[in-house]
């Protein structure tokens, strides 16, 4: 699934995002609204990840869908 499809189906995928990254609140996930760069930034903030690691985790999530 490409990121445009993920963004288009964001409401349906919010549960999977929260399952993948449990520290994210419902409000966090809703604010991201399918924007990949915002998700990566939020992962960096909440998990203390480096930019490359956040990008890698989002890539892996995308591939799992």
C-alpha positions as CSV (number, residue, x, y, z in Angstrom):
1,X,0.0,0.0,0.0
2,X,1.5,3.4,-0.9
3,X,1.3,6.3,1.4
4,X,-1.5,8.1,-0.6
5,X,-3.7,5.0,0.1
6,X,-2.7,5.1,3.8
7,X,-3.5,8.8,4.0
8,X,-6.9,8.2,2.3
9,X,-7.8,5.4,4.7
10,X,-6.3,7.0,7.8
11,X,-9.5,6.8,9.9
12,X,-9.6,3.1,9.3
13,X,-5.9,2.6,10.0
14,X,-5.7,4.6,13.3
15,X,-6.2,1.5,15.4
16,X,-3.3,-0.2,13.6
17,X,-1.1,2.8,14.2
18,X,-1.9,2.8,17.9
19,X,-1.4,-0.9,18.1
20,X,2.1,-0.5,16.4
21,X,3.1,2.5,18.6
22,X,1.3,2.3,21.9
23,X,2.7,5.5,23.3
24,X,0.7,7.5,20.8
25,X,-2.7,8.8,22.1
26,X,-5.9,8.9,20.0
27,X,-5.4,12.6,19.8
28,X,-1.8,12.2,18.5
29,X,-2.9,9.8,15.8
30,X,-5.9,12.0,14.8
31,X,-3.6,15.1,14.5
32,X,-1.3,13.3,12.2
33,X,-4.2,12.9,9.8
34,X,-2.2,10.6,7.5
35,X,0.7,12.9,7.0
36,X,3.8,10.8,7.0
37,X,6.3,13.5,8.0
38,X,4.1,14.4,11.1
39,X,4.0,10.7,12.1
40,X,7.8,10.4,11.8
41,X,8.2,13.6,13.9
42,X,5.8,12.3,16.5
43,X,7.7,9.1,16.8
44,X,10.9,11.0,17.3
45,X,9.3,13.0,20.0
46,X,7.4,10.2,21.9
47,X,10.0,7.5,21.5
48,X,13.2,9.5,21.3
49,X,14.1,8.0,17.9
50,X,16.6,9.4,15.5
51,X,15.1,10.7,12.2
52,X,16.4,7.7,10.3
53,X,15.0,5.2,12.8
54,X,11.6,6.8,12.7
55,X,11.6,6.8,8.9
56,X,12.6,3.1,9.0
57,X,9.8,2.2,11.4
58,X,7.2,4.0,9.3
59,X,8.5,2.2,6.1
60,X,8.2,-1.1,7.9
61,X,4.6,-0.2,9.0
62,X,3.7,0.7,5.4
63,X,5.1,-2.5,4.1
64,X,3.1,-4.5,6.6
65,X,-0.2,-3.2,5.3
